[in-house]
Amino acid sequence: MKKTLTKYTKKELQSIHGYSKRLNRMLKKDHARVLLDMMRAHTDEIKELYNKKDKHYLIETGDLIVLCLELMREAKQSPDAVLFKCYPRFHKKLLQLIKEQKDRSKRGL
């Protein structure tokens, strides 16, 4: 299988996931729920920073990526495998939307 994530990324993700899972276990919290809540908070913060033209939104976007990858690990899924299912879905959907837009433009809509 092709790889999206580097060995370094996988090693860092394993370490981060271990720490955060350990912390949430100590706090008696559902780890996946905590990750989902953090993802929502980061999404809101990214929007806010982006609207303010504050480039820190990029760092928060990176944090969101780490949380997403961590959620995949929590589900015992390979991020590479998940991403390789997503890439063709994005290609297909975007090409479909482009075609629909071209068709609308031809009809004068």
PyMOL commands that set and color helices and strands:
alter all, ss='L'
color gray80, all
select helices_A, chain A and resi 7-26+31-51+57-74+79-106
alter helices_A, ss='H'
color red, helices_A
deselect
rebuild
show_as cartoon
